[in-house]
Amino acid sequence: MTAVVWRLQKTGSNSRKSLFIVAACLFLASCIGPNLEDWPNSIPQTEVFRVAYNADEQNQLRQSETEYLEWVLSFYQGNLAYQSGWQDIQGYVYEAPAPEDERELLDQLSRLGIAIGSEWSKHNDIRQIDTRMLSLWGSTIQLAPDFETQKQTVEVIASDIDLLLDGSLRKQDILEERYADILGLEMFGDF
């Protein structure tokens, strides 16, 4: 911020106004971010993600724990760029044939969210799961036409995450066609 003020003093009136507006926007944007002190009870608690953060020394060199946890909150709650978060995906579950089936799927979605969110929230240069994959997986879960297909979709995605993280599946192989073929879903192209 000091550099911005210094530049304001050195530039002309119009430039000062422009720089002031940019600085004000940056300041306000920083206020909009997730608040770690108000961590919601509706998502897994910070300890779950602190374990994941502490397990990745490479990521710790690139990203603070606070920044990582802020991205975890964005994953679950959405942000300015992506209004829907994982909580929205978890809320999109078909009525199950039996209550215990629905509970099982919700538990699977919760575990899947932890797996995806723990990896996606890392620094861009470190993470194995990127926003494109996250969008594809969220859309694929929502495109499932019924409860059984949705359950199968969650299982396939969970398996792919395991394969991706152990190096058996490449990021570039996570494509719409993969899920259309495996699940028999009609997708929407160009993901």
C-alpha positions as CSV (number, residue, x, y, z in Angstrom):
1,M,0.0,0.0,0.0
2,T,2.9,2.3,0.7
3,A,4.1,1.9,-2.9
4,V,0.7,3.0,-4.1
5,V,0.7,6.1,-1.9
6,W,4.2,7.0,-3.1
7,R,3.1,6.6,-6.7
8,L,0.1,8.8,-6.1
9,Q,2.3,11.6,-4.9
10,K,4.6,11.3,-7.9
11,T,1.9,11.3,-10.6
12,G,-0.5,13.8,-12.0
13,S,-4.1,14.4,-10.7
14,N,-5.8,12.0,-13.2
15,S,-3.3,9.3,-12.6
16,R,-3.6,9.7,-8.8
17,K,-7.4,9.3,-9.1
18,S,-6.9,6.1,-11.1
19,L,-4.4,4.7,-8.8
20,F,-6.5,5.6,-5.8
21,I,-9.5,3.8,-7.3
22,V,-7.4,0.7,-8.0
23,A,-6.0,0.7,-4.5
24,A,-9.5,1.1,-3.0
25,C,-10.8,-1.8,-5.2
26,L,-7.9,-4.0,-4.1
27,F,-8.5,-3.1,-0.4
28,L,-12.3,-3.8,-0.8
29,A,-11.7,-7.1,-2.6
30,S,-9.5,-8.3,0.2
31,C,-12.4,-7.6,2.6
32,I,-14.7,-9.8,0.6
33,G,-12.6,-13.0,1.0
34,P,-13.5,-15.8,3.3
35,N,-13.3,-15.3,7.1
36,L,-11.5,-18.1,8.9
37,E,-12.8,-16.9,12.2
38,D,-16.4,-17.7,11.1
39,W,-15.7,-21.3,9.9
40,P,-19.1,-22.8,9.3
41,N,-20.2,-26.0,11.1
42,S,-21.7,-27.2,7.8
43,I,-18.3,-28.2,6.4
44,P,-15.4,-30.3,7.8
45,Q,-13.5,-28.5,10.4
46,T,-10.1,-26.8,9.9
47,E,-8.2,-29.7,11.6
48,V,-9.0,-32.0,8.6
49,F,-7.5,-29.5,6.2
50,R,-4.6,-28.6,8.4
51,V,-3.5,-32.2,8.3
52,A,-3.5,-32.1,4.5
53,Y,-1.6,-28.8,4.5
54,N,1.0,-30.1,6.9
55,A,1.5,-33.2,4.9
56,D,2.7,-31.3,1.8
57,E,6.0,-29.6,2.4
58,Q,6.2,-28.4,-1.2
59,N,3.0,-26.5,-0.9
60,Q,4.0,-25.0,2.5
61,L,6.9,-23.3,0.7
62,R,4.5,-21.7,-1.8
63,Q,1.4,-21.0,0.4
64,S,0.6,-20.0,3.9
65,E,-1.8,-22.1,6.0
66,T,-4.1,-19.2,6.2
67,E,-4.2,-18.8,2.4
68,Y,-4.7,-22.5,2.0
69,L,-7.7,-22.5,4.4
70,E,-9.2,-19.5,2.7
71,W,-9.2,-21.5,-0.5
72,V,-10.8,-24.4,1.3
73,L,-13.6,-22.1,2.3
74,S,-13.9,-20.8,-1.3
75,F,-14.1,-24.5,-2.4
76,Y,-17.0,-25.2,-0.1
77,Q,-18.8,-21.8,-0.3
78,G,-17.9,-20.5,-3.8
79,N,-16.4,-17.1,-4.4
80,L,-16.9,-14.1,-6.7
81,A,-15.6,-16.0,-9.8
82,Y,-17.5,-19.3,-9.0
83,Q,-20.7,-18.6,-7.2
84,S,-21.4,-22.3,-6.5
85,G,-19.3,-24.2,-4.0
86,W,-19.1,-27.9,-3.0
87,Q,-21.9,-27.3,-0.5
88,D,-24.2,-26.6,-3.5
89,I,-23.1,-29.8,-5.1
90,Q,-23.8,-31.8,-1.9
91,G,-27.2,-30.3,-1.9
92,Y,-28.0,-31.6,-5.3
93,V,-28.8,-35.2,-4.4
94,Y,-31.7,-37.2,-5.8
95,E,-34.2,-38.8,-3.5
96,A,-32.9,-42.2,-2.6
97,P,-34.9,-45.4,-2.6
98,A,-34.2,-45.7,1.1
99,P,-33.0,-43.1,3.7
100,E,-29.9,-45.1,4.5
101,D,-28.9,-45.0,0.7
102,E,-29.2,-41.2,0.7
103,R,-27.1,-41.0,3.9
104,E,-24.5,-43.2,2.3
105,L,-24.3,-41.0,-0.8
106,L,-24.1,-37.8,1.3
107,D,-21.2,-39.4,3.3
108,Q,-19.5,-40.3,0.0
109,L,-19.9,-36.7,-1.2
110,S,-18.5,-35.4,2.0
111,R,-15.4,-37.6,1.7
112,L,-15.1,-36.7,-1.9
113,G,-15.3,-33.0,-1.0
114,I,-12.5,-33.4,1.5
115,A,-10.3,-35.2,-1.1
116,I,-11.0,-32.6,-3.8
117,G,-10.9,-29.6,-1.6
118,S,-7.7,-30.6,0.2
119,E,-5.9,-30.8,-3.2
120,W,-7.6,-28.0,-5.1
121,S,-6.9,-25.5,-2.4
122,K,-3.1,-25.9,-2.8
123,H,-1.0,-23.4,-4.7
124,N,-1.7,-23.5,-8.5
125,D,1.8,-24.8,-9.2
126,I,1.5,-27.7,-6.7
127,R,-2.0,-29.0,-6.9
128,Q,-3.1,-32.0,-9.0
129,I,-6.7,-30.9,-9.1
130,D,-7.5,-27.7,-11.0
131,T,-10.6,-25.7,-11.4
132,R,-11.4,-27.2,-14.8
133,M,-11.6,-30.7,-13.2
134,L,-13.6,-29.3,-10.3
135,S,-16.2,-27.8,-12.7
136,L,-16.3,-30.9,-14.7
137,W,-16.9,-33.1,-11.7
138,G,-19.5,-30.8,-10.2
139,S,-21.4,-30.7,-13.5
140,T,-21.1,-34.5,-14.0
141,I,-22.7,-35.1,-10.6
142,Q,-25.5,-32.7,-11.4
143,L,-26.1,-34.2,-14.9
144,A,-26.7,-37.7,-13.5
145,P,-30.4,-38.4,-14.3
146,D,-31.2,-40.5,-11.2
147,F,-30.0,-41.5,-7.8
148,E,-28.2,-44.7,-8.9
149,T,-26.3,-42.9,-11.7
150,Q,-25.4,-40.1,-9.3
151,K,-24.0,-42.7,-6.8
152,Q,-22.0,-44.3,-9.6
153,T,-20.7,-40.9,-10.7
154,V,-19.4,-40.2,-7.2
155,E,-17.7,-43.6,-7.1
156,V,-16.1,-43.1,-10.5
157,I,-14.8,-39.6,-9.6
158,A,-13.5,-40.8,-6.3
159,S,-11.6,-43.6,-8.1
160,D,-10.2,-41.1,-10.6
161,I,-9.0,-38.8,-7.8
162,D,-7.1,-41.8,-6.3
163,L,-5.6,-42.6,-9.6
164,L,-4.7,-39.0,-10.3
165,L,-3.0,-38.5,-6.9
166,D,-1.0,-41.7,-7.2
167,G,0.1,-40.8,-10.7
168,S,-1.8,-43.5,-12.6
169,L,-4.1,-41.0,-14.3
170,R,-2.9,-37.8,-16.0
171,K,-4.6,-34.4,-15.6
172,Q,-5.2,-34.2,-19.3
173,D,-7.1,-37.5,-19.3
174,I,-9.8,-36.0,-17.0
175,L,-12.1,-35.1,-19.8
176,E,-15.9,-34.9,-20.4
177,E,-15.7,-37.8,-22.8
178,R,-14.3,-40.0,-20.1
179,Y,-17.4,-39.6,-18.0
180,A,-19.8,-39.7,-20.9
181,D,-18.3,-43.1,-21.9
182,I,-18.0,-44.6,-18.4
183,L,-21.4,-43.4,-17.1
184,G,-23.4,-43.2,-20.3
185,L,-24.2,-39.5,-19.7
186,E,-25.0,-37.0,-22.3
187,M,-22.5,-34.1,-21.7
188,F,-22.5,-30.6,-23.0
189,G,-19.2,-30.3,-25.0
190,D,-16.0,-28.3,-24.8
191,F,-15.1,-28.9,-21.2
